[in-house]
Amino acid sequence: MVRRIREGEITAAEVVEACLARIDADEERVQAWEVIARDHARKQAEIADRARKRGAPLGSLHGVPVGIKDIFDTFDMPTQNGTPLHKDRQPRKDAAAVERLREAGAIILGKTVTTELAVYHPGKTRNPHNPAHTPGGSSSGSAAAVAAGMVPLALGTQTNGSVIRPASFCGVFGYKPSFGSISRRGCLMQSPSLDHPGVFAGTLEDAALMAESLMAYDAEDGAMRMRARPALRQAAVDTPPVPPMLAFCKTPVWDQADADTQAAFAELVEVLGDDVNELELPQSFNSVHEMHRVVMESDLARNFAREYERGRDQLSAKLVEMIERGQQERAVDYARAIDGARILNNVADGIFSDFDAIVTPATPGEAPHGLDATGNPTFCTIWTYTGMPAVSIPLFTGSNGLPIGVQLVAAHGDDARLMRTANWLIGKVNGAA
């Protein structure tokens, strides 16, 4: 799309109209959008097309429509964070990630549905493959909009499993970069130690292209460090110089994987042959889920204190329960849980000295039936807690005809290697199909 717009084969205006037509055809069924900025998107497209005609410098996403999870501030449309407590909230400035997208020439098509304050209580979105099933959460609208062809790219976040899980359930690529890779300034804060911006796309290369455009240092996000921007898009189409060695990791929650997932991974391991070895994580990883809970719920209690104190009756029972547990956590347990991520990353460095990446389930199985919950994030928790980069690759289909993703994980900061290994894995599986 970028190439064809640059070369004048199509216009940004035509692309926007195609996206809006797809939304008109399927939004009633999928309900992926909180705000659809039709006229504003058309004006952005006109400006983009005029810029190309006069020979102005064009960004890496020039003319490409994107969806923005409704927890990133946008100065030109509301940001309501999935709660009536923030209804009609209108920020004065863009979030840093939105600024980067505009600088790259992207067209902001609208705001996608999120769960309540980006936690667990579902929004209105449905799974495009079967609207009786959940699309996952909390980035439900972003994943569903890409899966339904309403927009080629969308922005999301993950604090537990909110990029990888909906990507798996909706059958698209979901990429959660290494912690601290994309600025969170202007994004709803749940947990400063766990919040990761991430992206959704229809291909690995597209996910890499969008994420690379977002990876600019921001001194206002304390998690970021000055470092060179990784060449993700190139890595996503590169072939490794030698076949990677993968570690198949069941993790301590393998018993929660359903029969379809267990059978699919047995088949995957057989296809990979000598390129994979099974890995049992050290026992030190067995406490990750509890340490993640302590950090997340303590931070929810702190960062949502105003919502709890002033509007508790408008919060879901699940979120109130999490906040109240977080209020009771001891400081010493919180500090220990924060330190645990650094310790486990040191342990993981030894694993990644022998393996290029870990292959593991993205979710326990297909998207569950029903819309009253967003599914189980348990297979994402370890990698979010440690801040390692992860990508969900839509490789499997379950017995109900719904997608199941394969999650690939690399060492912290090794995002380009992750993309290159993911490209190799896709080719390996497709070649064996």
ZASE-882594 format. One record per residue (C-alpha): residue number from 1; x, y negated, z negated. Coordinates in steps of 0.5 Angstrom, whole numbers, plus 2048, in hexadecimal, padded with zeros to 3 digits. Example, Ala and Ser with C-alpha at 12.3 -4.5 7.8 and 13.67 -1.06 7.14 Angstrom:
<atoms>
1,819,809,7F0
2,81B,802,7F2
</atoms>
This chain:
<atoms>
1,800,800,800
2,806,7FB,7FE
3,809,7FD,805
4,803,7FC,809
5,801,7F5,806
6,808,7F3,807
7,808,7F5,80E
8,801,7F2,80F
9,7FE,7F8,811
10,7F9,7F7,80C
11,7F7,7F1,807
12,7F7,7F1,800
13,7F0,7EE,801
14,7EE,7F5,804
15,7F1,7F9,7FF
16,7ED,7F5,7FA
17,7E6,7F6,7FD
18,7E8,7FD,7FE
19,7E9,7FE,7F7
20,7E2,7FA,7F5
21,7DF,7FE,7FA
22,7E1,805,7F6
23,7DF,802,7F0
24,7D8,800,7F2
25,7D7,807,7F5
26,7D9,80B,7EE
27,7DA,806,7E8
28,7D3,807,7E6
29,7D5,80F,7E5
30,7DC,80E,7E2
31,7DB,807,7DF
32,7E3,806,7DF
33,7E2,7FE,7DE
34,7E1,7F9,7D9
35,7E2,7F3,7DD
36,7E2,7F3,7E5
37,7E5,7EC,7E8
38,7E2,7ED,7EF
39,7E3,7E6,7F1
40,7E9,7E4,7ED
41,7EC,7EA,7F0
42,7EA,7E8,7F7
43,7ED,7E1,7F6
44,7F4,7E5,7F3
45,7F4,7E9,7FA
46,7F3,7E2,7FE
47,7F9,7DF,7FB
48,7FD,7E6,7FC
49,7FB,7E6,803
50,7FD,7DE,804
51,804,7E0,800
52,806,7E5,805
53,804,7E1,80B
54,808,7DB,809
55,80E,7E0,808
56,80E,7DF,800
57,812,7E4,7FC
58,80E,7EA,7FB
59,80E,7EE,7F4
60,80E,7F6,7F3
61,807,7F6,7F3
62,805,7F1,7F7
63,7FD,7F1,7F9
64,7FC,7F8,7F5
65,7F6,7F8,7F0
66,7F7,7FA,7E9
67,7F2,7FB,7E3
68,7F4,7F9,7DC
69,7F2,7FD,7D6
70,7EE,7F8,7D2
71,7F3,7F7,7CC
72,7F8,7F3,7D1
73,7F6,7EB,7D0
74,7F4,7E8,7D7
75,7F4,7E1,7D7
76,7EF,7E1,7DD
77,7EA,7E6,7DA
78,7E8,7E9,7D3
79,7EB,7EE,7CF
80,7E7,7F1,7CA
81,7EB,7F7,7C8
82,7E5,7FC,7C8
83,7E1,7F9,7C2
84,7DB,7F4,7C1
85,7DF,7F1,7BC
86,7E3,7EE,7C1
87,7DE,7ED,7C6
88,7DF,7E7,7CB
89,7E6,7E6,7C9
90,7EA,7E2,7CE
91,7F1,7E1,7CD
92,7F5,7DB,7CF
93,7FB,7DF,7D2
94,7FD,7E5,7D5
95,800,7EB,7D2
96,807,7EC,7D4
97,805,7F2,7D8
98,800,7EE,7DC
99,805,7E9,7DD
100,80A,7EE,7E0
101,804,7F1,7E5
102,802,7EA,7E7
103,80A,7E8,7E9
104,80A,7EF,7ED
105,804,7EC,7F1
106,7FF,7F1,7EE
107,7F8,7EF,7EE
108,7F4,7F0,7E8
109,7EE,7F3,7EA
110,7EB,7F3,7E3
111,7EB,7F6,7DC
112,7EA,7FE,7DB
113,7E6,801,7D5
114,7EA,803,7CF
115,7E8,806,7C9
116,7E6,803,7C2
117,7EC,7FF,7C1
118,7F0,804,7C5
119,7EF,809,7C0
120,7EA,80F,7C0
121,7E3,80D,7C0
122,7E1,80E,7C8
123,7DF,808,7CD
124,7DA,809,7D2
125,7DF,80C,7D7
126,7DE,813,7DA
127,7E2,818,7DE
128,7E2,817,7E5
129,7E3,81E,7E7
130,7DD,820,7E2
131,7D9,81A,7DF
132,7D7,81F,7D9
133,7DE,820,7D7
134,7E2,81B,7D3
135,7E8,817,7D7
136,7EC,817,7D1
137,7EE,810,7CD
138,7F0,80B,7CB
139,7F2,809,7D3
140,7EB,80C,7D5
141,7E9,807,7DA
142,7F0,806,7DD
143,7F1,80E,7DE
144,7EA,80F,7E1
145,7EB,809,7E6
146,7F1,80B,7E9
147,7EE,812,7E9
148,7E8,810,7ED
149,7EC,80C,7F2
150,7E9,805,7EF
151,7F0,802,7EF
152,7F7,805,7F0
153,7FA,803,7EA
154,7F8,802,7E3
155,7FB,800,7DC
156,7FA,804,7D6
157,7FD,805,7CF
158,7FF,80B,7CA
159,800,80B,7C3
160,7FE,812,7C2
161,7FC,815,7C9
162,7F8,810,7CD
163,7FC,810,7D3
164,7FE,817,7D4
165,7F7,81A,7D2
166,7F3,816,7D6
167,7F8,817,7DC
168,7F7,81F,7DB
169,7F0,81F,7DA
170,7EE,81A,7E0
171,7F4,81D,7E5
172,7F8,818,7E6
173,7FF,816,7E4
174,800,813,7DE
175,807,810,7DB
176,809,80E,7D4
177,810,80B,7D5
178,815,80B,7CF
179,813,807,7C9
180,815,800,7CA
181,815,800,7D2
182,80F,7FB,7D3
183,80D,7F5,7CF
184,807,7F5,7CA
185,807,7EE,7C9
186,7FF,7EC,7CA
187,7FD,7F3,7C9
188,7F9,7F6,7C4
189,7FD,7F8,7BE
190,7FC,7FF,7BB
191,802,801,7B9
192,809,7FD,7BA
193,80D,804,7BA
194,808,808,7BE
195,805,804,7C3
196,807,805,7CA
197,805,801,7D1
198,804,806,7D6
199,801,807,7DE
200,7FD,80B,7E2
201,7FD,80D,7E9
202,7FC,812,7EF
203,803,814,7F0
204,809,814,7EC
205,80D,80F,7F0
206,807,80A,7EF
207,807,80B,7E8
208,80F,80A,7E8
209,80E,803,7ED
210,809,800,7E8
211,80D,802,7E1
212,813,7FF,7E4
213,810,7F9,7E6
214,80E,7F8,7DE
215,815,7FA,7DB
216,817,7F3,7DA
217,81A,7F1,7D3
218,816,7ED,7CF
219,819,7EA,7C8
220,813,7E9,7C5
221,812,7F1,7C5
222,816,7F3,7BF
223,816,7FA,7C2
224,81A,7F8,7C9
225,821,7F8,7CA
226,825,7F4,7D0
227,827,7FA,7D5
228,827,7FB,7DC
229,820,7FC,7DF
230,820,804,7E1
231,81F,805,7E9
232,819,809,7E8
233,816,809,7EF
234,81C,80B,7F2
235,81D,811,7ED
236,816,813,7EE
237,817,815,7F5
238,81F,817,7F4
239,821,81F,7F4
240,825,820,7EE
241,82C,822,7F0
242,82B,829,7ED
243,825,82D,7EB
244,823,82A,7E4
245,823,82F,7DE
246,81C,82E,7DA
247,81A,830,7D3
248,813,833,7D3
249,811,831,7CC
250,80A,834,7C9
251,80B,82F,7C3
252,808,830,7BC
253,801,830,7BE
254,801,835,7C4
255,7FC,838,7C0
256,7F7,833,7C2
257,7F8,834,7CA
258,7F2,837,7CD
259,7F3,83D,7D1
260,7F3,839,7D8
261,7F9,835,7D6
262,7FD,83B,7D3
263,7FC,83F,7D9
264,7FE,839,7DD
265,804,838,7DA
266,806,840,7DA
267,805,83F,7E2
268,809,839,7E2
269,80F,83C,7DE
270,80F,842,7E3
271,80F,83D,7E9
272,815,839,7E6
273,819,840,7E5
274,820,83E,7E3
275,81F,837,7E2
276,81B,837,7DC
277,81D,83A,7D5
278,818,83A,7CF
279,819,836,7C9
280,817,836,7C2
281,818,82F,7BF
282,81C,82F,7B8
283,817,82F,7B2
284,818,828,7B1
285,813,826,7B6
286,80E,82A,7B3
287,80C,824,7AE
288,80C,81F,7B4
289,804,81F,7B4
290,803,81D,7AD
291,809,818,7AE
292,805,815,7B4
293,7FF,815,7B0
294,802,811,7AA
295,805,80C,7AF
296,7FF,80B,7B3
297,7FA,80B,7AE
298,7FE,806,7A9
299,7FF,801,7AF
300,7F8,802,7B1
301,7F6,800,7AA
302,7FB,7FA,7AA
303,7F9,7F7,7B1
304,7F2,7F8,7B1
305,7F1,7F5,7AA
306,7ED,7EF,7AC
307,7E8,7F4,7B1
308,7E7,7F8,7AB
309,7E6,7F3,7A6
310,7E1,7EF,7AA
311,7DE,7F4,7AE
312,7DE,7FB,7AB
313,7D7,7FC,7AD
314,7D9,7FB,7B4
315,7DE,800,7B4
316,7DE,808,7B6
317,7DE,80C,7B0
318,7E4,810,7B2
319,7E8,809,7B3
320,7E6,807,7AC
321,7E8,80E,7A9
322,7EF,80D,7AC
323,7F0,806,7AA
324,7EE,808,7A3
325,7F3,80E,7A3
326,7F8,809,7A5
327,7F6,804,79F
328,7F8,80A,79A
329,7FF,80C,79D
330,805,80A,799
331,80A,806,79C
332,810,80B,79A
333,80C,810,79F
334,80B,80B,7A4
335,813,809,7A4
336,814,811,7A4
337,810,812,7AA
338,813,80C,7AE
339,81A,80F,7AD
340,818,815,7AF
341,817,813,7B7
342,81E,811,7B7
343,821,818,7B4
344,81D,81C,7B9
345,81F,818,7BE
346,826,81A,7BC
347,824,821,7BC
348,821,820,7C3
349,828,81E,7C6
350,82B,825,7C4
351,825,828,7C8
352,826,823,7CE
353,82D,825,7CF
354,82B,82B,7D1
355,825,82A,7D5
356,822,824,7DA
357,81B,824,7D7
358,816,828,7D3
359,810,82B,7D6
360,80A,82B,7D2
361,802,82B,7D2
362,7FF,824,7D3
363,7F9,826,7CF
364,7F6,82C,7CC
365,7F2,82D,7D3
366,7ED,82A,7D7
367,7E9,824,7D5
368,7E4,826,7D0
369,7DC,826,7D1
370,7D9,820,7CE
371,7DA,819,7CD
372,7DA,818,7C6
373,7E2,819,7C5
374,7E8,818,7C9
375,7EB,81F,7C9
376,7F1,821,7C5
377,7F8,81D,7C5
378,7FC,822,7C1
379,801,824,7C7
380,803,81D,7C8
381,804,81B,7C1
382,80B,81E,7C0
383,80E,81A,7C6
384,80A,813,7C4
385,80D,814,7BD
386,814,814,7C0
387,813,80F,7C5
388,815,814,7CB
389,813,813,7D2
390,80D,817,7D4
391,80A,818,7DB
392,803,81C,7DC
393,803,820,7E3
394,7FD,822,7E6
395,7FF,82A,7E8
396,7F9,82E,7E5
397,7F2,82F,7E5
398,7EE,833,7E0
399,7E8,838,7E0
400,7E3,832,7E0
401,7E6,82F,7E6
402,7E9,829,7E2
403,7F1,827,7E2
404,7F6,829,7DD
405,7FC,825,7DD
406,804,827,7DC
407,807,823,7D7
408,80F,822,7D9
409,813,81E,7D3
410,81A,81C,7D3
411,81F,819,7CE
412,81E,812,7CC
413,820,80D,7D1
414,821,812,7D7
415,81B,810,7DB
416,81E,810,7E2
417,820,817,7E0
418,819,819,7DE
419,817,816,7E5
420,81C,81A,7E9
421,81A,820,7E5
422,813,81F,7E6
423,814,81E,7ED
424,818,825,7EE
425,812,829,7EA
426,80D,826,7EE
427,811,829,7F4
428,812,82F,7F1
429,80B,831,7EF
430,808,82F,7F6
431,80E,833,7F9
432,80B,839,7F6
433,804,838,7F7
</atoms>
